[in-house]
Amino acid sequence: MIAIISMAEIATYNNSDGNTGMKRRFEQLAGAPAINLHFSQASPEYIARLGARAIFICGFGYGWNEVPVPDLYGISDFLHTTELPVYAACGGHQLMGFVFNNDLRKVKQLQDQPMRRLRGCEPDYAYSARVAGHYTATGYQVVDIVKRDPIFTGLKKRIRVREAHYCEVKKLPPGFELLATSPECRIEMMKHTERPLYGAQFHAESWNEAYLDGERIMRNFFKIAGL
């Protein structure tokens, strides 16, 4: 089973159909059932009861200052203790950075970490006032692999994957190594050195027929998980 952890606000999560498209895509790719759950449910005990073999943590489109830090304690405990393969994308990747760069029980409030301010006449792709004036990575962009890993099996050194973010992980957490980078975002992908925990700023889970590198990455991840 694959557990897809949504980082959506609880009201949005309760009033939506969940990540149905992603769920079906993963089930077809991995040949295993998938289940959606909210990040506030993601304690070590709950995930153990599910019997999941792979974990995918989604991104989201609101600010970190809107997330009550105590709601993250369970998923933080899970990430610090699990031996399961975990793939965290975009906001999930940033969560991984926060979890391993900080003791969340000593943090009152998390804040967005934008890449940079816009320069000169660069277009502003702001999708909200919160993002306005900051560089936003969007579309299928080039990312360079800097360390080979089974997650990149079958891929060349330079890949093209979907980006949709204005924040990033500023500091590589202790116990992690850098796997991929780009000119605008240094930590495009990272991995724990002792456990199969992957964080990626880009969206490998979102691919199309023109750009299939993301599909290959997700296929490799599920293979790592034994699916």
Secondary structure, DSSP 4 states (H G I P E B T S, - for coil): -EEEEE-S-HHHHHTS--SHHHHHHHHHHHTS-EEEEEGGG--HHHHHHHT-SEEEE---SS-GGGS-GGGGHHHHHHHHH--S-EEEETHHHHHHHHHHHS-GGG-S-----BS-B--TT-----SSTTTTTB--EEEEEEEEE-S--GGGTT--SEEEEEEEESB---SPPTTEEEEEE-SS-S-SEEEESSS-EEEESSBTT--BTTB-HHHHHHHHHHHHTT-
